[in-house]
Amino acid sequence: MNMLVGGIALFFGVHMLPILSGTRAKLREAVGAGAYKGLFTLASAVGLALIVLGYGAARLGDNPQIWDPPAGLRHLAMLLMLPVFIFLIAAYFPGRIKARLKHPMLIAVKTWALAHLLVNGDMASGLLFGSFLIWAIVDRISLKRRATGTSTAATVASAGTASNRNDAIAIVGGLAIYGGIVFWGHEFLAGVPII
């Protein structure tokens, strides 16, 4: 469990820097923009590796059950997960979906974390998915405060056909990934079959 907690602390400690814009600016100035990006990436990768390894070890070790999720929540979790991959792709293929959601990746992270909290009642899962949910909420609030006032909707409206194409890519690609995860990917990645 210590490895999981350490990974969470490192990963989210680094990801809180953009929220603390003054601290981030001072660090960038002290080490330079390139070094800052490199250190940010390295610390994020190490933190993520510790999270993955720590979560796997915690699930096999002393991992107390905090609550017993009702079996029916599995269906709700699967329903919540349906748009997650669409939103993730929409974050990189700007279209009307991104314009409407503003920050589709954060919405995807919040939805993914909530869905997994609903069906996992053990402590390791609570730490993992709870930390992602809290971070995404805090980051979204921070982004509202840091808003530059640019209109994403106006940008998308002027894009026209590219916007429709990007939305189609997000929907088709997201549903394809969802299907792959449901039928074999989740068992391969997490060791837990969904169907």
C-alpha positions as CSV (number, residue, x, y, z in Angstrom):
1,M,0.0,0.0,0.0
2,N,3.0,2.3,0.7
3,M,4.0,2.2,-3.0
4,L,0.5,3.1,-4.1
5,V,0.4,6.0,-1.7
6,G,3.8,7.2,-2.8
7,G,2.9,7.0,-6.4
8,I,-0.3,8.9,-5.8
9,A,1.6,11.6,-3.9
10,L,4.2,12.0,-6.6
11,F,1.9,11.9,-9.6
12,F,-0.7,14.3,-8.2
13,G,1.9,16.5,-6.5
14,V,3.4,17.1,-9.9
15,H,-0.1,17.6,-11.5
16,M,-1.0,20.2,-8.9
17,L,1.8,22.5,-10.1
18,P,-0.3,23.9,-12.9
19,I,-3.0,24.7,-10.4
20,L,-0.5,26.6,-8.3
21,S,0.5,28.9,-11.2
22,G,2.9,31.0,-9.1
23,T,4.9,28.0,-8.0
24,R,5.0,26.6,-11.5
25,A,6.2,29.9,-12.9
26,K,9.0,30.1,-10.3
27,L,10.1,26.5,-11.0
28,R,10.1,27.1,-14.8
29,E,12.1,30.2,-14.3
30,A,14.6,28.5,-12.0
31,V,15.3,25.5,-14.2
32,G,14.2,26.6,-17.6
33,A,11.1,25.7,-19.6
34,G,12.7,22.6,-21.3
35,A,14.0,21.2,-18.1
36,Y,10.7,21.9,-16.3
37,K,8.8,19.9,-19.0
38,G,11.4,17.1,-18.8
39,L,11.2,16.9,-15.0
40,F,7.4,17.1,-15.0
41,T,7.2,14.2,-17.5
42,L,9.8,12.1,-15.6
43,A,8.1,12.6,-12.3
44,S,4.7,11.9,-13.8
45,A,6.0,8.7,-15.4
46,V,7.6,7.5,-12.2
47,G,4.5,8.4,-10.2
48,L,2.3,6.5,-12.7
49,A,4.5,3.5,-12.6
50,L,4.4,3.4,-8.8
51,I,0.6,3.7,-8.9
52,V,0.3,0.8,-11.3
53,L,2.7,-1.4,-9.4
54,G,1.5,-0.3,-6.0
55,Y,-2.2,-0.9,-6.9
56,G,-1.4,-4.4,-8.2
57,A,0.6,-5.2,-5.1
58,A,-2.1,-3.7,-2.8
59,R,-4.9,-5.8,-4.4
60,L,-2.9,-8.9,-3.7
61,G,-1.8,-8.0,-0.2
62,D,-3.5,-6.5,2.9
63,N,-6.3,-4.5,1.3
64,P,-9.3,-4.2,3.6
65,Q,-12.8,-4.0,2.2
66,I,-14.4,-0.6,3.1
67,W,-17.8,-1.4,1.8
68,D,-19.6,-4.0,-0.3
69,P,-20.9,-2.6,-3.6
70,P,-24.3,-3.9,-4.6
71,A,-24.1,-6.1,-7.8
72,G,-26.5,-3.8,-9.6
73,L,-23.9,-0.9,-9.6
74,R,-21.9,-2.9,-12.2
75,H,-24.5,-2.0,-14.8
76,L,-24.4,1.7,-13.8
77,A,-20.6,1.7,-13.9
78,M,-20.7,0.2,-17.5
79,L,-23.2,2.9,-18.5
80,L,-21.1,5.6,-17.0
81,M,-18.0,4.3,-18.8
82,L,-19.7,4.4,-22.2
83,P,-18.8,8.1,-23.0
84,V,-15.4,8.1,-21.3
85,F,-13.4,7.2,-24.3
86,I,-15.4,9.4,-26.6
87,F,-14.6,12.3,-24.2
88,L,-10.9,11.4,-24.1
89,I,-10.6,11.3,-27.9
90,A,-12.6,14.6,-28.2
91,A,-10.0,16.3,-26.1
92,Y,-7.5,15.7,-28.9
93,F,-9.9,16.1,-31.8
94,P,-11.6,19.4,-31.2
95,G,-15.2,19.6,-32.4
96,R,-18.6,20.3,-31.0
97,I,-18.2,17.7,-28.2
98,K,-15.1,19.5,-26.9
99,A,-16.8,22.9,-27.3
100,R,-19.8,21.8,-25.3
101,L,-17.8,20.0,-22.6
102,K,-14.9,22.6,-22.5
103,H,-12.6,20.1,-20.7
104,P,-13.6,16.6,-22.0
105,M,-10.5,14.9,-20.5
106,L,-11.3,16.1,-17.0
107,I,-14.9,15.0,-17.4
108,A,-13.7,11.6,-18.7
109,V,-11.4,11.2,-15.7
110,K,-14.2,12.2,-13.2
111,T,-16.6,9.8,-14.9
112,W,-14.0,6.9,-15.0
113,A,-13.1,7.4,-11.4
114,L,-16.7,7.6,-10.2
115,A,-17.7,4.5,-12.1
116,H,-14.8,2.6,-10.6
117,L,-15.5,3.8,-7.1
118,L,-19.1,2.5,-7.4
119,V,-18.0,-1.0,-8.0
120,N,-14.8,-1.3,-5.9
121,G,-15.2,-1.2,-2.2
122,D,-11.6,-2.0,-1.2
123,M,-9.1,0.5,0.3
124,A,-6.6,0.5,-2.6
125,S,-9.4,1.3,-5.1
126,G,-10.7,4.0,-2.9
127,L,-7.3,5.6,-2.7
128,L,-6.6,5.2,-6.4
129,F,-10.0,6.2,-7.9
130,G,-10.8,8.7,-5.2
131,S,-7.5,10.6,-5.8
132,F,-8.2,10.8,-9.5
133,L,-11.7,12.1,-8.8
134,I,-10.6,14.7,-6.3
135,W,-7.8,15.9,-8.6
136,A,-10.1,16.2,-11.6
137,I,-12.6,18.2,-9.6
138,V,-9.9,20.5,-8.1
139,D,-8.3,21.0,-11.6
140,R,-11.7,21.9,-13.2
141,I,-12.4,24.5,-10.5
142,S,-8.9,25.9,-11.0
143,L,-9.4,26.0,-14.8
144,K,-12.5,28.1,-14.3
145,R,-10.5,30.6,-12.3
146,R,-7.6,30.6,-14.8
147,A,-9.9,31.0,-17.9
148,T,-8.5,33.3,-20.5
149,G,-11.9,34.2,-21.9
150,T,-11.4,32.7,-25.3
151,S,-14.5,31.2,-26.9
152,T,-14.0,27.5,-27.8
153,A,-17.5,27.5,-29.3
154,A,-16.7,30.3,-31.7
155,T,-13.5,28.5,-32.8
156,V,-15.4,25.2,-33.4
157,A,-18.2,27.0,-35.2
158,S,-15.7,28.4,-37.7
159,A,-14.1,25.0,-38.2
160,G,-17.2,23.6,-39.8
161,T,-16.6,20.3,-41.6
162,A,-13.4,19.5,-39.5
163,S,-15.6,19.8,-36.4
164,N,-18.1,17.2,-37.7
165,R,-15.3,14.9,-38.8
166,N,-13.5,15.2,-35.4
167,D,-16.8,14.5,-33.5
168,A,-17.3,11.4,-35.7
169,I,-13.7,10.3,-35.0
170,A,-14.3,10.8,-31.2
171,I,-17.6,8.8,-31.2
172,V,-16.6,5.9,-33.5
173,G,-13.1,5.6,-31.9
174,G,-14.5,6.0,-28.4
175,L,-17.1,3.3,-28.9
176,A,-14.6,1.0,-30.5
177,I,-12.2,1.4,-27.5
178,Y,-15.1,0.9,-25.1
179,G,-16.0,-2.4,-26.8
180,G,-12.4,-3.6,-26.8
181,I,-12.1,-2.8,-23.1
182,V,-15.4,-4.4,-22.2
183,F,-14.8,-7.7,-24.1
184,W,-11.1,-8.3,-23.4
185,G,-9.0,-5.2,-22.6
186,H,-10.1,-4.8,-18.9
187,E,-9.3,-8.4,-18.1
188,F,-5.9,-8.1,-19.9
189,L,-5.0,-4.8,-18.2
190,A,-6.5,-5.2,-14.8
191,G,-7.0,-8.9,-14.5
192,V,-10.7,-8.5,-13.9
193,P,-13.2,-9.6,-16.6
194,I,-16.2,-7.3,-17.2
195,I,-18.3,-9.7,-19.1
